[in-house]
Amino acid sequence: MLVLVGGIFTIAGMVMYIFPPKRINYIYGYRTSSSMKSEERWNFAQRFSAIAMIQSGLALVAFSIIGLFYSFSKSTEVIAAVILIILALSYLFIRTENGLKKFR
């Protein structure tokens, strides 16, 4: 589960980094009220969140590789995976929002 979600995060982050949304929109990109205040903030948030998403994805993949060396029950693995995914999403949002606060 972590390999799949981590892979999706990593690939999505790479796509957002290479092909960031050009204009503020409600469909594609890092869309929060603070990122949509201006075009400059929007562009900063897209790059910054893409990097954080790649970092989160790679961390999830690393945790899944570490998990190969340990044996846990299925329920423990699922609970740990959900907690790690929530932490990865929290990292992405908190890091980007803090970056936006420091931006201009």
N, C-alpha and C positions, 0 to 999 in steps of 0.2 A: 504494500500500500504506500509506504513512504517513498519507494523508488518511483512509483508512478506519479504521485503528487509532486515529488521533488523534480522529476524530469519535466513535468508540465510547467512548474514554476520556472525552471531554468530556461526552457525553450521559449516560454511566453516572455520572460525577461529579455532574452536575446532579441526576439522579434520587436519588442517595444523599444529596445535600445537602437536597433538598426533602422526601424521604421516607426519613429515616434509620430503620434498624431500631429498634424500641422497646425490645426486650429482647435480652439476650445470646443468640445462637443460633449454630448451626453451618452455616447455609444462606446467609444474606444479610448482607453488611456486611464491614467490615475485621476479619478474624478471626485474631488472633495470641494467643499466650498472655499477652502483656503487655496487650493491649487487653481481654481477657476476665477480668481479675482482679477488677474491680468494675464496678458499674453506671455510676459516674461516669467511670471510665477508658474504658468502652465508648462512652458518649455523646460524650466528647471525641474519641476516635479516629475515630468515624464522621464528624463534621464536619471534623476536621483532614484526614483522608485524602481526603474528597470534594473539598476545595479543592485538595489536592496532585494529585489525579487530573485535575481540570479544567485546572490549570496544565500538567501533563504532556501532556494531549491537545492543548491549544492550541500548545504548543511543537512537537509532532510535525507539526501542520498547518502551522505556520510554516516548519519545515524542508522540508516537501514543496513549499511555494510557492517557497521559495528554490531548490529543486532544479529548478524549471521553467526557470530561467534558465541552467542548466548542462547540458552533454551528457555523460553517462557511459554506459559499457556496462551492459547489463542485470545482469550478475553483480555489478558494482560497486554498482549501485543497490540490489540485494537485500541485499548484505552490509551496506551503510550503513544500510538500513532496519532490519535485524535488530539491529544495534548500537545504533541510536537507540532502538528499542523497549525493549531491555534496559536502557539508561540511564534511560529514562523510568520503567520499573518499579522500578529501583533507587532513583531519586529519591523515588518515592512511598513505598516502604517505609522507606528511611533517614530521610527527613524526618518521617514519622509516628512511627517508633520513637523518634527523638530528641525529638520533641514529647511523647511519652508519658513519657520519662525525666524531662523537666522538669516534667511535670504532677504536682503534689503529691508 
